Amino acid sequence: MSNDEETLKAVKEVLIRSLRNKLSNYNPESKAMPFHTRLLGNDRLALYSFIHSLNTNFGSSMFEPVAVILGKKQFKSSESQKIAGTEISSEAHRVIQKIMDDLSTASVDPDKRKEIEEIRAVCQEGSMHKVKLTKIDLKLVSHTDEVFLIDIKTAKPNAGAFKEFKRTMLEWAAATLAVNPDCNVHTLIAIPYNPYAPKPYNRWTMRGMLDLGQELKVAEEFWDFLGGVGSYEGLLSIFEEVGIELRSEIDEHFARFKSSGNG
C-alpha cells in the first residue's frame, strides 16, 4: 500500500472527512460532573467524552470505509452494508440448528468447510423461509469469484457473543447458497487491531465456537488480506499522519470548553 498513492489519498480523505464530521456534530452530554470538572477541567472531560463517542462508531465511520478502499486493490469488488439474501430453506435452518447445538455442547469441533458443505447440500431443500439477516459489513468478491462475507467487530467482543456471531455467519452462507448453490462462499469475523499487542490476540474465548483458521482475522491478518502485505503498518502511518495534521483543529475545538463553566 505504501507505493499506491491513489489508495493512500483515498484512505486519508475518508479519515479526515469522518473526524471533521464527528467534531462538527459533536455535543458533549449535559450531565453535571462537578467533582470531575474541578479536578480535570471541562476541556479534558469534553475530550474524554468525544473519544468515548468516537469509539462507539469507529467501525462504521472509519474501519468499514477504509476496508472497502483497501479491498478494491486485491478483489474484483469490495462493498459494505450488503445483504446476503432474503431466504433460507427449512432444511438449511435445520442443519444450522444442529451445527449450533453440537458446538454448544462441544460434541464436535468447529470445521467451517464441513459446515458450509452441509448447508450447501440442503440449501434449496424443503420450503423457503423469508429472513431479515444482519447486514454484511464488508463483502468481497475475488477475481476467481470467491465470496467473502465479513463481520467487523470491536477489538474485545464479549465471549458470550460469539455464539450469535457464529449463527449469523452460517445464516449468511445459507442465504447466499439459496441463490447460488455453487457459490464458493466464506464467512468470517474481522477484528481491526490487537488490544493485547505485543502479546498474541487472546483467541481462547472463541475456541469451540469458531474455526479460528477459517473464521477469524485479527489486525495484520485482516488488513494485509485486504490490501496486501504491509497494509496494516501503512494504515497505522496514515492514521498518525491525519492525527498530526488535524491536531491543531482538535485542540482548538476543545479549548473552548475551558471557559464554559465548572458544572
N, C-alpha and C positions, 0 to 999 in steps of 0.2 A: 504493500500500500504506500510505502514511503516514496516511490517514484511515480505514483499516479496522481498528478496534480489536480485533475478534474475531480477525483474521488475525495481528495483532501479538502478541496474547496467546498464541495457539496456537504460534507460532514460538518465542517466549520460553520457554514451558513445555518445549518439546522440547529446547532448548539447555540449560536448567538441569538437567532430568532426566538428559540424556545426560552432562553434565560431572560431576554429582554421582555418578552411577553409575560413571563411569570412575574417579573419585577413590576411592570406597569399595572398589572391586575391584582397585585397582592395587597391585601389589607389585613394587618395583624388582628387577632382576636381582641375584643374589647374587655376581656376578663381582667379584673383588677388583681395584681400580684404585688402588693405594697412592699413586702419584705424582699422579694426577689429584685424588684425595681430599684430599691435603695441600695441593695448590695451590689448589683451588677450594672444597673443603668438601663434605661429604656431602649437605647440603640442595640445593646447586646441581646436583650430579650427579644427584640423585634427580629434580629438576625437569626437567633436560635429558632424562633417560630417559623421564619421563612425557610430555613433549612429543613425543618420537620415537614413543612408543607410540600417542599420540593421532592422530598423522599417518597411521598405518597404517590406521586405520579411520574416519577423518574422513568419508569418503564415505558409508559405510553408516550411521554413527551420527548424523550431523548433516546432510550435504548432501541425502541421499535423503529423509528425513522432512520436511525443510524444503521441498524441491522439491514433494513431494506436497501439502503445505498450500497453497503458492502456486498450484500448478496448478489447484486447486479453484476459484480465483477466476475464471479465464478459460475453463475447459474443463468439458465435461459430466461427465467422470470423470478422476480422477488417482490412479494406483495405482503401487506399487513392487513389485519382485521378481515380475513376471508372466512367464508362458510364452507365447512367440509361437505355438507349435503343436507337434505331435508327429510330423508327417510332411512330407516334401518329395518331389516327384515326381522320377523319374530324369531326365526332360528338364530340369527346373529345375536339378538338380545339374550337368548338362552345361553349361547356359548360364552358371551361376555360375563354373564352372571356366574357361570360355572368357573371361569378363569378367576374372577374376583373371590369367589368362595374358597377355591383351592389355595390361592395366595394368602388369603386372610387366615386360614387355618394352617398355613405352612405345609400343606400336603405336597406342594410342588415348588420348585424354584422358578422365578420368572425367566421366561425364554421368549423374547419378543418375536423372533422369527417364527417359532412354532405357533404362538398365539395368533399372529397375522394369518398364517395358513389355515388355522382352524376357523377363523372368521371368514376367510375367503371362500372356503368350501361350502358355506351356507349363506353367503351374503345376499342371495336373491331367493332363498327358500322360505316358504311359509308366506304369511301376509306381511305387507309392507306397512310400517307404522310411521306416521309423521313425527318428527322430532325437532326440537329447537335447541341446538347444541351451542356450547360456548364458542365464541369466535376464535379463530386461529390468529395468534399474534404475528406469526411470520410463516408464509407459505413459499417454499422454494421448489422450482422445477428444474432439474438438471438438463444438460444437453443430450442425455440419453433417456430423458423422460421419467427419471426417478422423482418421486414427490416426497418432500419433507415438510411435515406439519409440526410447527414448533411453538411450544408454550413458554414464554419468557417469564421467569419467576424472580421474586426477590432473593437476595443473597442467602437468607437464612429462613427458608419456609418452615412452618410448623411441621414436626414429624408426622403428626396425625393427618395432615392434609394430603399426603402422598397417595393415600387410598383413593381420594377424589380425583387427583391428577391422573392416576392410572386408568380409572374408568373413563375419564374424558378422552384420553388418548385412544383407548380401544373403541370408543364410540366414533371418534373421528375416522378411524380406519374403516369401521363398518359402513359408515355413511359414504365414504369415498368409494369403497368397493361395491356398494349397492349400485352406483352409477357406472363404474368401470371395474368389473371383477378381475381384470388382468393388470390393474394398476400396480406398479412397484412402489408401494407406499411405506413411508417410515414416519413414526410419530415420536417426538422426544421433548424433554424438558431442557431448557437452557437457563443457566444461572450466570449472569454477566460478569461477576467477579468473585474472587475467593476471599471471604472475610477472615479466614484463618491464616492467610499468607503471612510468612513464607512456609508455614506448615501446609500439608496437603489438605484439600477440602474434606470436611468430615462427612463421608458418604454413608456411614453405618446406619444412620436413621432411615435411609431409603432401601437398604438391603432387605430382600424378602418381598418387596413390592415392585421395585423397578429392576429391569435388566440393565445394570449400570453401564455395560459396554455398548448397549444399543439405544438406550433411552435417556442418557444424560450427557450434557456437555457443559463444562464449567470454565469460565474465564478464557484463557488462551485457546482451549479446545473449541469453544464456541466461535470466538471472533476470527480465529485463524481458519476455521472451517468455512466461514462466510467469505472472507476476503483474501485468503492465502496466508502463508507463513509470514509472521511479523506484523499482522494486522492489529493484534492486541496491544503490542508495545507502541505501534504507530498511533493507535486510538488514544492511549493514555497521554501521549505527547500533544495531540490536538486538544484534548480537554485542558491540559495545563496551559497551552498557548491561549486558548479562549479565556481561561480564568485570569491570566495576566493582562490580556487586552481589555477585559471588562472590569478589572479590579477597581479602577477609579470610579466608574459608574456605580458599582455596588456600594463602595464606601460612601459616596455622595448620597445615594438613596437612603441609607440607614443613618447617616449623620443627622438627618432632620428629625429623627426620633429623640435626640439628646435633649432637645428643648421642649418636648411635648408633655412635660409634667412627670411627677413621680408616682402616680397611681394611688 
